[in-house]
Amino acid sequence: MSLKDRFAEAAKGEPCPYQLMVNSLPVAEQEALAKAWEQGLSQRLILRALRAEGYKTSNEAIMAHRTGNCRCPK
Ligand SMILES: [Zn+2]
């Protein structure tokens, strides 16, 4: 991917990598994840569970999304 592609993608207002990963989850998994955040499970624990299930994300991506510091349409 080139810088041009990346800027074009950012301008489209697409969700951030974390949200894209969440969107790709089966609905039941999305619900389980949403519930985990609601229950206040730690980010570390949630990240570990996601990775154990083979979903690719990172502390940085989760943090950016949770603090509203990501490229998701606001
Ligand atoms: Zn986001």
N, CA, C, O and the ligand as a Tripos MOL2 file, in Angstrom:
@<TRIPOS>MOLECULE
protein
  297   295    75     0     0
PROTEIN
NO_CHARGES

@<TRIPOS>ATOM
      1 N           0.8460   -1.1990    0.0000 N.3       1 MET1
      2 CA          0.0000    0.0000    0.0000 C.3       1 MET1
      3 C           0.8830    1.2520    0.0000 C.2       1 MET1
      4 O           1.8790    1.3150    0.7210 O.2       1 MET1
      5 N           0.5170    2.2300   -0.7990 N.am      2 SER2
      6 CA          1.2920    3.4600   -0.8640 C.3       2 SER2
      7 C           0.6900    4.5080    0.0690 C.2       2 SER2
      8 O          -0.4210    4.3460    0.5740 O.2       2 SER2
      9 N           1.4340    5.5680    0.2840 N.am      3 LEU3
     10 CA          0.9240    6.6720    1.1020 C.3       3 LEU3
     11 C          -0.3650    7.2060    0.4830 C.2       3 LEU3
     12 O          -1.3260    7.5250    1.1840 O.2       3 LEU3
     13 N          -0.3600    7.2960   -0.8470 N.am      4 LYS4
     14 CA         -1.5360    7.8160   -1.5450 C.3       4 LYS4
     15 C          -2.7720    6.9780   -1.1980 C.2       4 LYS4
     16 O          -3.8420    7.5150   -0.9110 O.2       4 LYS4
     17 N          -2.6020    5.6630   -1.2310 N.am      5 ASP5
     18 CA         -3.7190    4.7810   -0.9010 C.3       5 ASP5
     19 C          -4.1710    4.9900    0.5370 C.2       5 ASP5
     20 O          -5.3620    5.0270    0.8440 O.2       5 ASP5
     21 N          -3.1720    5.1250    1.4060 N.am      6 ARG6
     22 CA         -3.4980    5.2800    2.8280 C.3       6 ARG6
     23 C          -4.2680    6.5660    3.0930 C.2       6 ARG6
     24 O          -5.2390    6.5710    3.8500 O.2       6 ARG6
     25 N          -3.8260    7.6670    2.4610 N.am      7 PHE7
     26 CA         -4.5190    8.9430    2.6660 C.3       7 PHE7
     27 C          -5.9190    8.8790    2.0720 C.2       7 PHE7
     28 O          -6.8710    9.4150    2.6390 O.2       7 PHE7
     29 N          -6.0330    8.2200    0.9310 N.am      8 ALA8
     30 CA         -7.3510    8.1000    0.2950 C.3       8 ALA8
     31 C          -8.2820    7.3120    1.2090 C.2       8 ALA8
     32 O          -9.4580    7.6460    1.3520 O.2       8 ALA8
     33 N          -7.7510    6.2760    1.8180 N.am      9 GLU9
     34 CA         -8.5320    5.4420    2.7180 C.3       9 GLU9
     35 C          -8.9630    6.2390    3.9500 C.2       9 GLU9
     36 O         -10.1060    6.1510    4.3970 O.2       9 GLU9
     37 N          -8.0270    7.0120    4.4840 N.am     10 ALA10
     38 CA         -8.3210    7.8170    5.6730 C.3      10 ALA10
     39 C          -9.4070    8.8430    5.3470 C.2      10 ALA10
     40 O         -10.2710    9.1220    6.1790 O.2      10 ALA10
     41 N          -9.3630    9.3980    4.1480 N.am     11 ALA11
     42 CA        -10.3230   10.4300    3.7490 C.3      11 ALA11
     43 C         -11.7260    9.8650    3.5720 C.2      11 ALA11
     44 O         -12.7120   10.5960    3.6650 O.2      11 ALA11
     45 N         -11.8130    8.5750    3.3190 N.am     12 LYS12
     46 CA        -13.1200    7.9440    3.1300 C.3      12 LYS12
     47 C         -13.8870    7.8170    4.4390 C.2      12 LYS12
     48 O         -15.0830    7.5280    4.4450 O.2      12 LYS12
     49 N         -13.1910    8.0350    5.5400 N.am     13 GLY13
     50 CA        -13.8440    7.9380    6.8360 C.3      13 GLY13
     51 C         -14.1400    6.5080    7.2270 C.2      13 GLY13
     52 O         -15.1330    6.2280    7.8980 O.2      13 GLY13
     53 N         -13.2790    5.6100    6.8070 N.am     14 GLU14
     54 CA        -13.4650    4.2100    7.1860 C.3      14 GLU14
     55 C         -13.1100    4.0060    8.6450 C.2      14 GLU14
     56 O         -12.3230    4.7590    9.2180 O.2      14 GLU14
     57 N         -13.7030    2.9740    9.2430 N.am     15 PRO15
     58 CA        -13.3820    2.6820   10.6340 C.3      15 PRO15
     59 C         -11.8960    2.3630   10.8050 C.2      15 PRO15
     60 O         -11.2060    1.9900    9.8560 O.2      15 PRO15
     61 N         -11.4350    2.5180   12.0230 N.am     16 CYS16
     62 CA        -10.0310    2.2320   12.3220 C.3      16 CYS16
     63 C          -9.8020    0.7090   12.3280 C.2      16 CYS16
     64 O         -10.7610   -0.0610   12.2790 O.2      16 CYS16
     65 N          -8.5470    0.2850   12.3870 N.am     17 PRO17
     66 CA         -8.2550   -1.1580   12.3670 C.3      17 PRO17
     67 C          -8.9770   -1.9400   13.4600 C.2      17 PRO17
     68 O          -9.4240   -3.0650   13.2360 O.2      17 PRO17
     69 N          -9.0880   -1.3360   14.6480 N.am     18 TYR18
     70 CA         -9.7690   -2.0470   15.7270 C.3      18 TYR18
     71 C         -11.2460   -2.2670   15.3640 C.2      18 TYR18
     72 O         -11.7750   -3.3690   15.5030 O.2      18 TYR18
     73 N         -11.8950   -1.1940   14.8980 N.am     19 GLN19
     74 CA        -13.3210   -1.3060   14.5650 C.3      19 GLN19
     75 C         -13.5380   -2.2660   13.3950 C.2      19 GLN19
     76 O         -14.5240   -3.0030   13.3640 O.2      19 GLN19
     77 N         -12.6140   -2.2520   12.4360 N.am     20 LEU20
     78 CA        -12.7270   -3.1760   11.3070 C.3      20 LEU20
     79 C         -12.6560   -4.6170   11.8030 C.2      20 LEU20
     80 O         -13.3910   -5.4860   11.3340 O.2      20 LEU20
     81 N         -11.7630   -4.8530   12.7520 N.am     21 MET21
     82 CA        -11.6310   -6.1930   13.3200 C.3      21 MET21
     83 C         -12.9440   -6.5670   14.0310 C.2      21 MET21
     84 O         -13.4590   -7.6720   13.8630 O.2      21 MET21
     85 N         -13.4710   -5.6290   14.8250 N.am     22 VAL22
     86 CA        -14.7320   -5.8970   15.5320 C.3      22 VAL22
     87 C         -15.8410   -6.2000   14.5220 C.2      22 VAL22
     88 O         -16.6200   -7.1360   14.7060 O.2      22 VAL22
     89 N         -15.9040   -5.4040   13.4570 N.am     23 ASN23
     90 CA        -16.9450   -5.6060   12.4380 C.3      23 ASN23
     91 C         -16.8440   -6.9770   11.7820 C.2      23 ASN23
     92 O         -17.8350   -7.5220   11.2950 O.2      23 ASN23
     93 N         -15.6320   -7.5260   11.7750 N.am     24 SER24
     94 CA        -15.4310   -8.8150   11.1060 C.3      24 SER24
     95 C         -15.8070   -9.9990   12.0040 C.2      24 SER24
     96 O         -15.8730  -11.1400   11.5450 O.2      24 SER24
     97 N         -16.0490   -9.7160   13.2780 N.am     25 LEU25
     98 CA        -16.3840  -10.8020   14.2100 C.3      25 LEU25
     99 C         -17.8120  -11.2940   13.9680 C.2      25 LEU25
    100 O         -18.6730  -10.5300   13.5310 O.2      25 LEU25
    101 N         -18.0550  -12.5690   14.2540 N.am     26 PRO26
    102 CA        -19.4480  -13.0450   14.2470 C.3      26 PRO26
    103 C         -20.2380  -12.2490   15.2880 C.2      26 PRO26
    104 O         -19.6830  -11.8170   16.2980 O.2      26 PRO26
    105 N         -21.5200  -12.0590   15.0390 N.am     27 VAL27
    106 CA        -22.3370  -11.2240   15.9190 C.3      27 VAL27
    107 C         -22.2300  -11.6460   17.3830 C.2      27 VAL27
    108 O         -22.1320  -10.7970   18.2690 O.2      27 VAL27
    109 N         -22.2490  -12.9500   17.6390 N.am     28 ALA28
    110 CA        -22.1860  -13.4330   19.0180 C.3      28 ALA28
    111 C         -20.8850  -12.9820   19.6840 C.2      28 ALA28
    112 O         -20.8690  -12.6540   20.8710 O.2      28 ALA28
    113 N         -19.8000  -12.9690   18.9140 N.am     29 GLU29
    114 CA        -18.5160  -12.5430   19.4490 C.3      29 GLU29
    115 C         -18.5070  -11.0320   19.6930 C.2      29 GLU29
    116 O         -17.9340  -10.5540   20.6720 O.2      29 GLU29
    117 N         -19.1500  -10.2900   18.7860 N.am     30 GLN30
    118 CA        -19.2450   -8.8400   18.9730 C.3      30 GLN30
    119 C         -19.9900   -8.5280   20.2610 C.2      30 GLN30
    120 O         -19.6170   -7.6230   21.0090 O.2      30 GLN30
    121 N         -21.0460   -9.2880   20.5080 N.am     31 GLU31
    122 CA        -21.8480   -9.0560   21.7110 C.3      31 GLU31
    123 C         -21.0350   -9.3980   22.9580 C.2      31 GLU31
    124 O         -21.0740   -8.6800   23.9570 O.2      31 GLU31
    125 N         -20.3030  -10.5010   22.8830 N.am     32 ALA32
    126 CA        -19.4860  -10.9080   24.0250 C.3      32 ALA32
    127 C         -18.4250   -9.8520   24.3120 C.2      32 ALA32
    128 O         -18.1230   -9.5490   25.4660 O.2      32 ALA32
    129 N         -17.8690   -9.3010   23.2410 N.am     33 LEU33
    130 CA        -16.8350   -8.2810   23.3930 C.3      33 LEU33
    131 C         -17.4140   -7.0050   24.0050 C.2      33 LEU33
    132 O         -16.8290   -6.4140   24.9120 O.2      33 LEU33
    133 N         -18.5770   -6.5940   23.4910 N.am     34 ALA34
    134 CA        -19.2220   -5.3880   24.0130 C.3      34 ALA34
    135 C         -19.5340   -5.5580   25.4970 C.2      34 ALA34
    136 O         -19.3740   -4.6280   26.2880 O.2      34 ALA34
    137 N         -19.9770   -6.7520   25.8620 N.am     35 LYS35
    138 CA        -20.3100   -7.0360   27.2540 C.3      35 LYS35
    139 C         -19.0560   -6.9850   28.1310 C.2      35 LYS35
    140 O         -19.0870   -6.5000   29.2620 O.2      35 LYS35
    141 N         -17.9690   -7.4910   27.5890 N.am     36 ALA36
    142 CA        -16.7080   -7.4890   28.3460 C.3      36 ALA36
    143 C         -16.2850   -6.0600   28.6640 C.2      36 ALA36
    144 O         -15.8550   -5.7670   29.7800 O.2      36 ALA36
    145 N         -16.4100   -5.1630   27.6660 N.am     37 TRP37
    146 CA        -16.0590   -3.7530   27.9270 C.3      37 TRP37
    147 C         -16.9980   -3.1660   28.9590 C.2      37 TRP37
    148 O         -16.5630   -2.4510   29.8610 O.2      37 TRP37
    149 N         -18.3160   -3.4680   28.8310 N.am     38 GLU38
    150 CA        -19.3050   -2.9390   29.7720 C.3      38 GLU38
    151 C         -18.9980   -3.3820   31.1960 C.2      38 GLU38
    152 O         -19.1510   -2.6270   32.1560 O.2      38 GLU38
    153 N         -18.5580   -4.6370   31.2990 N.am     39 GLN39
    154 CA        -18.2870   -5.1800   32.6300 C.3      39 GLN39
    155 C         -16.9910   -4.6520   33.1960 C.2      39 GLN39
    156 O         -16.6550   -4.9090   34.3520 O.2      39 GLN39
    157 N         -16.2620   -3.9110   32.3750 N.am     40 GLY40
    158 CA        -15.0280   -3.3050   32.8620 C.3      40 GLY40
    159 C         -13.8470   -4.2570   32.9160 C.2      40 GLY40
    160 O         -12.9110   -4.0470   33.6870 O.2      40 GLY40
    161 N         -13.8860   -5.3080   32.0960 N.am     41 LEU41
    162 CA        -12.7180   -6.1910   32.0330 C.3      41 LEU41
    163 C         -11.5340   -5.3730   31.5390 C.2      41 LEU41
    164 O         -11.7030   -4.4230   30.7740 O.2      41 LEU41
    165 N         -10.3610   -5.7370   31.9700 N.am     42 SER42
    166 CA         -9.1960   -4.9500   31.5820 C.3      42 SER42
    167 C          -8.8560   -5.1430   30.1160 C.2      42 SER42
    168 O          -9.1140   -6.1870   29.5160 O.2      42 SER42
    169 N          -8.2730   -4.1020   29.5710 N.am     43 GLN43
    170 CA         -7.8890   -4.1420   28.1570 C.3      43 GLN43
    171 C          -6.9080   -5.2790   27.9020 C.2      43 GLN43
    172 O          -6.9510   -5.9340   26.8600 O.2      43 GLN43
    173 N          -6.0310   -5.5010   28.8630 N.am     44 ARG44
    174 CA         -5.0210   -6.5520   28.7370 C.3      44 ARG44
    175 C          -5.6870   -7.9200   28.5800 C.2      44 ARG44
    176 O          -5.3110   -8.7390   27.7420 O.2      44 ARG44
    177 N          -6.6940   -8.1210   29.4290 N.am     45 LEU45
    178 CA         -7.4020   -9.4040   29.4060 C.3      45 LEU45
    179 C          -8.1820   -9.5820   28.0990 C.2      45 LEU45
    180 O          -8.1910  -10.6600   27.5050 O.2      45 LEU45
    181 N          -8.8300   -8.5050   27.6720 N.am     46 ILE46
    182 CA         -9.6170   -8.5710   26.4390 C.3      46 ILE46
    183 C          -8.7100   -8.7970   25.2360 C.2      46 ILE46
    184 O          -9.0240   -9.5880   24.3470 O.2      46 ILE46
    185 N          -7.5950   -8.0990   25.2220 N.am     47 LEU47
    186 CA         -6.6510   -8.2650   24.1110 C.3      47 LEU47
    187 C          -6.1410   -9.6990   24.0660 C.2      47 LEU47
    188 O          -6.0220  -10.2940   22.9960 O.2      47 LEU47
    189 N          -5.8430  -10.2430   25.2360 N.am     48 ARG48
    190 CA         -5.3230  -11.6150   25.2830 C.3      48 ARG48
    191 C          -6.3680  -12.6030   24.7520 C.2      48 ARG48
    192 O          -6.0420  -13.5310   24.0120 O.2      48 ARG48
    193 N          -7.6360  -12.3850   25.1460 N.am     49 ALA49
    194 CA         -8.7100  -13.2730   24.6930 C.3      49 ALA49
    195 C          -8.8940  -13.1730   23.1810 C.2      49 ALA49
    196 O          -9.0610  -14.1850   22.4990 O.2      49 ALA49
    197 N          -8.8610  -11.9380   22.6620 N.am     50 LEU50
    198 CA         -9.0160  -11.7470   21.2150 C.3      50 LEU50
    199 C          -7.9090  -12.4740   20.4650 C.2      50 LEU50
    200 O          -8.1500  -13.1500   19.4650 O.2      50 LEU50
    201 N          -6.6960  -12.3210   20.9690 N.am     51 ARG51
    202 CA         -5.5670  -12.9560   20.2890 C.3      51 ARG51
    203 C          -5.6460  -14.4670   20.3810 C.2      51 ARG51
    204 O          -5.2920  -15.1770   19.4400 O.2      51 ARG51
    205 N          -6.1120  -14.9520   21.5160 N.am     52 ALA52
    206 CA         -6.2260  -16.4000   21.7010 C.3      52 ALA52
    207 C          -7.2110  -16.9750   20.6870 C.2      52 ALA52
    208 O          -7.0880  -18.1240   20.2650 O.2      52 ALA52
    209 N          -8.1940  -16.1510   20.3030 N.am     53 GLU53
    210 CA         -9.1840  -16.5990   19.3200 C.3      53 GLU53
    211 C          -8.7190  -16.3370   17.8940 C.2      53 GLU53
    212 O          -9.4250  -16.6420   16.9330 O.2      53 GLU53
    213 N          -7.5370  -15.7740   17.7680 N.am     54 GLY54
    214 CA         -6.9810  -15.5660   16.4300 C.3      54 GLY54
    215 C          -7.3630  -14.2460   15.7850 C.2      54 GLY54
    216 O          -7.1480  -14.0550   14.5880 O.2      54 GLY54
    217 N          -7.9380  -13.3140   16.5820 N.am     55 TYR55
    218 CA         -8.2950  -12.0070   16.0350 C.3      55 TYR55
    219 C          -7.1200  -11.0690   16.2240 C.2      55 TYR55
    220 O          -6.5720  -10.9380   17.3180 O.2      55 TYR55
    221 N          -6.7460  -10.4210   15.1360 N.am     56 LYS56
    222 CA         -5.5560   -9.5810   15.1700 C.3      56 LYS56
    223 C          -5.8770   -8.1430   15.5430 C.2      56 LYS56
    224 O          -6.5800   -7.4350   14.8220 O.2      56 LYS56
    225 N          -5.3480   -7.7310   16.6790 N.am     57 THR57
    226 CA         -5.4610   -6.3240   17.0640 C.3      57 THR57
    227 C          -4.3020   -6.0200   18.0050 C.2      57 THR57
    228 O          -3.5120   -6.9070   18.3250 O.2      57 THR57
    229 N          -4.2000   -4.7900   18.4400 N.am     58 SER58
    230 CA         -3.0790   -4.4140   19.3000 C.3      58 SER58
    231 C          -3.5530   -3.4770   20.4000 C.2      58 SER58
    232 O          -4.6220   -2.8720   20.3090 O.2      58 SER58
    233 N          -2.7400   -3.3710   21.4320 N.am     59 ASN59
    234 CA         -3.0070   -2.4360   22.5160 C.3      59 ASN59
    235 C          -3.1870   -1.0300   21.9760 C.2      59 ASN59
    236 O          -4.0850   -0.2960   22.3890 O.2      59 ASN59
    237 N          -2.3040   -0.6670   21.0340 N.am     60 GLU60
    238 CA         -2.3310    0.6950   20.4710 C.3      60 GLU60
    239 C          -3.6550    0.9450   19.7430 C.2      60 GLU60
    240 O          -4.2690    2.0010   19.8900 O.2      60 GLU60
    241 N          -4.0860   -0.0600   18.9450 N.am     61 ALA61
    242 CA         -5.3240    0.1010   18.1690 C.3      61 ALA61
    243 C          -6.5270    0.2170   19.1050 C.2      61 ALA61
    244 O          -7.4110    1.0480   18.8940 O.2      61 ALA61
    245 N          -6.5520   -0.6230   20.1400 N.am     62 ILE62
    246 CA         -7.6680   -0.5930   21.0890 C.3      62 ILE62
    247 C          -7.6830    0.7320   21.8330 C.2      62 ILE62
    248 O          -8.7280    1.3650   21.9820 O.2      62 ILE62
    249 N          -6.5070    1.1420   22.2980 N.am     63 MET63
    250 CA         -6.3800    2.3940   23.0550 C.3      63 MET63
    251 C          -6.8460    3.5780   22.2130 C.2      63 MET63
    252 O          -7.6090    4.4230   22.6810 O.2      63 MET63
    253 N          -6.3780    3.6300   20.9640 N.am     64 ALA64
    254 CA         -6.7450    4.7460   20.0840 C.3      64 ALA64
    255 C          -8.2630    4.7860   19.9090 C.2      64 ALA64
    256 O          -8.8770    5.8520   19.9550 O.2      64 ALA64
    257 N          -8.8550    3.6130   19.7080 N.am     65 HIS65
    258 CA        -10.3020    3.5670   19.4960 C.3      65 HIS65
    259 C         -11.0470    3.9540   20.7680 C.2      65 HIS65
    260 O         -12.0020    4.7280   20.7190 O.2      65 HIS65
    261 N         -10.6190    3.4260   21.8910 N.am     66 ARG66
    262 CA        -11.3330    3.6720   23.1480 C.3      66 ARG66
    263 C         -11.2170    5.1190   23.6010 C.2      66 ARG66
    264 O         -12.1010    5.6180   24.2980 O.2      66 ARG66
    265 N         -10.1530    5.7950   23.2200 N.am     67 THR67
    266 CA         -9.9850    7.1890   23.6270 C.3      67 THR67
    267 C         -10.5060    8.1380   22.5470 C.2      67 THR67
    268 O         -10.4030    9.3570   22.6860 O.2      67 THR67
    269 N         -11.0680    7.5760   21.4640 N.am     68 GLY68
    270 CA        -11.6050    8.4210   20.3990 C.3      68 GLY68
    271 C         -10.5050    9.0450   19.5540 C.2      68 GLY68
    272 O         -10.7260   10.0120   18.8250 O.2      68 GLY68
    273 N          -9.3220    8.4700   19.6700 N.am     69 ASN69
    274 CA         -8.1560    9.0090   18.9820 C.3      69 ASN69
    275 C          -7.8580    8.2130   17.7060 C.2      69 ASN69
    276 O          -6.7080    8.1110   17.2800 O.2      69 ASN69
    277 N          -8.9010    7.6580   17.1110 N.am     70 CYS70
    278 CA         -8.7230    6.8430   15.9220 C.3      70 CYS70
    279 C          -9.4250    7.5160   14.7560 C.2      70 CYS70
    280 O          -9.9870    8.6020   14.8980 O.2      70 CYS70
    281 N          -9.3870    6.8540   13.5880 N.am     71 ARG71
    282 CA         -9.9420    7.4970   12.4070 C.3      71 ARG71
    283 C         -11.4190    7.1700   12.1720 C.2      71 ARG71
    284 O         -11.9700    7.5330   11.1330 O.2      71 ARG71
    285 N         -12.0670    6.4870   13.1260 N.am     72 CYS72
    286 CA        -13.4850    6.1990   12.9680 C.3      72 CYS72
    287 C         -14.2630    7.5020   12.7550 C.2      72 CYS72
    288 O         -13.9360    8.5270   13.3540 O.2      72 CYS72
    289 N         -15.2860    7.4600   11.9070 N.am     73 PRO73
    290 CA        -16.1370    8.6530   11.7590 C.3      73 PRO73
    291 C         -16.7100    9.0370   13.1140 C.2      73 PRO73
    292 O         -17.2810    8.1960   13.8090 O.2      73 PRO73
    293 N         -16.5650   10.2840   13.4900 N.am     74 LYS74
    294 CA        -17.0510   10.7240   14.7990 C.3      74 LYS74
    295 C         -18.4240   11.3940   14.6910 C.2      74 LYS74
    296 O         -18.9820   11.8250   15.7000 O.2      74 LYS74
    297 ZN        -11.9400    3.5210   15.9410 Zn       75 ZN75
@<TRIPOS>BOND
     1     1     2 1
     2     2     3 1
     3     3     4 2
     4     3     5 am
     5     5     6 1
     6     6     7 1
     7     7     8 2
     8     7     9 am
     9     9    10 1
    10    10    11 1
    11    11    12 2
    12    11    13 am
    13    13    14 1
    14    14    15 1
    15    15    16 2
    16    15    17 am
    17    17    18 1
    18    18    19 1
    19    19    20 2
    20    19    21 am
    21    21    22 1
    22    22    23 1
    23    23    24 2
    24    23    25 am
    25    25    26 1
    26    26    27 1
    27    27    28 2
    28    27    29 am
    29    29    30 1
    30    30    31 1
    31    31    32 2
    32    31    33 am
    33    33    34 1
    34    34    35 1
    35    35    36 2
    36    35    37 am
    37    37    38 1
    38    38    39 1
    39    39    40 2
    40    39    41 am
    41    41    42 1
    42    42    43 1
    43    43    44 2
    44    43    45 am
    45    45    46 1
    46    46    47 1
    47    47    48 2
    48    47    49 am
    49    49    50 1
    50    50    51 1
    51    51    52 2
    52    51    53 am
    53    53    54 1
    54    54    55 1
    55    55    56 2
    56    55    57 am
    57    57    58 1
    58    58    59 1
    59    59    60 2
    60    59    61 am
    61    61    62 1
    62    62    63 1
    63    63    64 2
    64    63    65 am
    65    65    66 1
    66    66    67 1
    67    67    68 2
    68    67    69 am
    69    69    70 1
    70    70    71 1
    71    71    72 2
    72    71    73 am
    73    73    74 1
    74    74    75 1
    75    75    76 2
    76    75    77 am
    77    77    78 1
    78    78    79 1
    79    79    80 2
    80    79    81 am
    81    81    82 1
    82    82    83 1
    83    83    84 2
    84    83    85 am
    85    85    86 1
    86    86    87 1
    87    87    88 2
    88    87    89 am
    89    89    90 1
    90    90    91 1
    91    91    92 2
    92    91    93 am
    93    93    94 1
    94    94    95 1
    95    95    96 2
    96    95    97 am
    97    97    98 1
    98    98    99 1
    99    99   100 2
   100    99   101 am
   101   101   102 1
   102   102   103 1
   103   103   104 2
   104   103   105 am
   105   105   106 1
   106   106   107 1
   107   107   108 2
   108   107   109 am
   109   109   110 1
   110   110   111 1
   111   111   112 2
   112   111   113 am
   113   113   114 1
   114   114   115 1
   115   115   116 2
   116   115   117 am
   117   117   118 1
   118   118   119 1
   119   119   120 2
   120   119   121 am
   121   121   122 1
   122   122   123 1
   123   123   124 2
   124   123   125 am
   125   125   126 1
   126   126   127 1
   127   127   128 2
   128   127   129 am
   129   129   130 1
   130   130   131 1
   131   131   132 2
   132   131   133 am
   133   133   134 1
   134   134   135 1
   135   135   136 2
   136   135   137 am
   137   137   138 1
   138   138   139 1
   139   139   140 2
   140   139   141 am
   141   141   142 1
   142   142   143 1
   143   143   144 2
   144   143   145 am
   145   145   146 1
   146   146   147 1
   147   147   148 2
   148   147   149 am
   149   149   150 1
   150   150   151 1
   151   151   152 2
   152   151   153 am
   153   153   154 1
   154   154   155 1
   155   155   156 2
   156   155   157 am
   157   157   158 1
   158   158   159 1
   159   159   160 2
   160   159   161 am
   161   161   162 1
   162   162   163 1
   163   163   164 2
   164   163   165 am
   165   165   166 1
   166   166   167 1
   167   167   168 2
   168   167   169 am
   169   169   170 1
   170   170   171 1
   171   171   172 2
   172   171   173 am
   173   173   174 1
   174   174   175 1
   175   175   176 2
   176   175   177 am
   177   177   178 1
   178   178   179 1
   179   179   180 2
   180   179   181 am
   181   181   182 1
   182   182   183 1
   183   183   184 2
   184   183   185 am
   185   185   186 1
   186   186   187 1
   187   187   188 2
   188   187   189 am
   189   189   190 1
   190   190   191 1
   191   191   192 2
   192   191   193 am
   193   193   194 1
   194   194   195 1
   195   195   196 2
   196   195   197 am
   197   197   198 1
   198   198   199 1
   199   199   200 2
   200   199   201 am
   201   201   202 1
   202   202   203 1
   203   203   204 2
   204   203   205 am
   205   205   206 1
   206   206   207 1
   207   207   208 2
   208   207   209 am
   209   209   210 1
   210   210   211 1
   211   211   212 2
   212   211   213 am
   213   213   214 1
   214   214   215 1
   215   215   216 2
   216   215   217 am
   217   217   218 1
   218   218   219 1
   219   219   220 2
   220   219   221 am
   221   221   222 1
   222   222   223 1
   223   223   224 2
   224   223   225 am
   225   225   226 1
   226   226   227 1
   227   227   228 2
   228   227   229 am
   229   229   230 1
   230   230   231 1
   231   231   232 2
   232   231   233 am
   233   233   234 1
   234   234   235 1
   235   235   236 2
   236   235   237 am
   237   237   238 1
   238   238   239 1
   239   239   240 2
   240   239   241 am
   241   241   242 1
   242   242   243 1
   243   243   244 2
   244   243   245 am
   245   245   246 1
   246   246   247 1
   247   247   248 2
   248   247   249 am
   249   249   250 1
   250   250   251 1
   251   251   252 2
   252   251   253 am
   253   253   254 1
   254   254   255 1
   255   255   256 2
   256   255   257 am
   257   257   258 1
   258   258   259 1
   259   259   260 2
   260   259   261 am
   261   261   262 1
   262   262   263 1
   263   263   264 2
   264   263   265 am
   265   265   266 1
   266   266   267 1
   267   267   268 2
   268   267   269 am
   269   269   270 1
   270   270   271 1
   271   271   272 2
   272   271   273 am
   273   273   274 1
   274   274   275 1
   275   275   276 2
   276   275   277 am
   277   277   278 1
   278   278   279 1
   279   279   280 2
   280   279   281 am
   281   281   282 1
   282   282   283 1
   283   283   284 2
   284   283   285 am
   285   285   286 1
   286   286   287 1
   287   287   288 2
   288   287   289 am
   289   289   290 1
   290   290   291 1
   291   291   292 2
   292   291   293 am
   293   293   294 1
   294   294   295 1
   295   295   296 2
@<TRIPOS>SUBSTRUCTURE
     1 MET1         2 RESIDUE 1 A MET
     2 SER2         6 RESIDUE 1 A SER
     3 LEU3        10 RESIDUE 1 A LEU
     4 LYS4        14 RESIDUE 1 A LYS
     5 ASP5        18 RESIDUE 1 A ASP
     6 ARG6        22 RESIDUE 1 A ARG
     7 PHE7        26 RESIDUE 1 A PHE
     8 ALA8        30 RESIDUE 1 A ALA
     9 GLU9        34 RESIDUE 1 A GLU
    10 ALA10       38 RESIDUE 1 A ALA
    11 ALA11       42 RESIDUE 1 A ALA
    12 LYS12       46 RESIDUE 1 A LYS
    13 GLY13       50 RESIDUE 1 A GLY
    14 GLU14       54 RESIDUE 1 A GLU
    15 PRO15       58 RESIDUE 1 A PRO
    16 CYS16       62 RESIDUE 1 A CYS
    17 PRO17       66 RESIDUE 1 A PRO
    18 TYR18       70 RESIDUE 1 A TYR
    19 GLN19       74 RESIDUE 1 A GLN
    20 LEU20       78 RESIDUE 1 A LEU
    21 MET21       82 RESIDUE 1 A MET
    22 VAL22       86 RESIDUE 1 A VAL
    23 ASN23       90 RESIDUE 1 A ASN
    24 SER24       94 RESIDUE 1 A SER
    25 LEU25       98 RESIDUE 1 A LEU
    26 PRO26      102 RESIDUE 1 A PRO
    27 VAL27      106 RESIDUE 1 A VAL
    28 ALA28      110 RESIDUE 1 A ALA
    29 GLU29      114 RESIDUE 1 A GLU
    30 GLN30      118 RESIDUE 1 A GLN
    31 GLU31      122 RESIDUE 1 A GLU
    32 ALA32      126 RESIDUE 1 A ALA
    33 LEU33      130 RESIDUE 1 A LEU
    34 ALA34      134 RESIDUE 1 A ALA
    35 LYS35      138 RESIDUE 1 A LYS
    36 ALA36      142 RESIDUE 1 A ALA
    37 TRP37      146 RESIDUE 1 A TRP
    38 GLU38      150 RESIDUE 1 A GLU
    39 GLN39      154 RESIDUE 1 A GLN
    40 GLY40      158 RESIDUE 1 A GLY
    41 LEU41      162 RESIDUE 1 A LEU
    42 SER42      166 RESIDUE 1 A SER
    43 GLN43      170 RESIDUE 1 A GLN
    44 ARG44      174 RESIDUE 1 A ARG
    45 LEU45      178 RESIDUE 1 A LEU
    46 ILE46      182 RESIDUE 1 A ILE
    47 LEU47      186 RESIDUE 1 A LEU
    48 ARG48      190 RESIDUE 1 A ARG
    49 ALA49      194 RESIDUE 1 A ALA
    50 LEU50      198 RESIDUE 1 A LEU
    51 ARG51      202 RESIDUE 1 A ARG
    52 ALA52      206 RESIDUE 1 A ALA
    53 GLU53      210 RESIDUE 1 A GLU
    54 GLY54      214 RESIDUE 1 A GLY
    55 TYR55      218 RESIDUE 1 A TYR
    56 LYS56      222 RESIDUE 1 A LYS
    57 THR57      226 RESIDUE 1 A THR
    58 SER58      230 RESIDUE 1 A SER
    59 ASN59      234 RESIDUE 1 A ASN
    60 GLU60      238 RESIDUE 1 A GLU
    61 ALA61      242 RESIDUE 1 A ALA
    62 ILE62      246 RESIDUE 1 A ILE
    63 MET63      250 RESIDUE 1 A MET
    64 ALA64      254 RESIDUE 1 A ALA
    65 HIS65      258 RESIDUE 1 A HIS
    66 ARG66      262 RESIDUE 1 A ARG
    67 THR67      266 RESIDUE 1 A THR
    68 GLY68      270 RESIDUE 1 A GLY
    69 ASN69      274 RESIDUE 1 A ASN
    70 CYS70      278 RESIDUE 1 A CYS
    71 ARG71      282 RESIDUE 1 A ARG
    72 CYS72      286 RESIDUE 1 A CYS
    73 PRO73      290 RESIDUE 1 A PRO
    74 LYS74      294 RESIDUE 1 A LYS
    75 ZN75       297 GROUP 0 **** ****
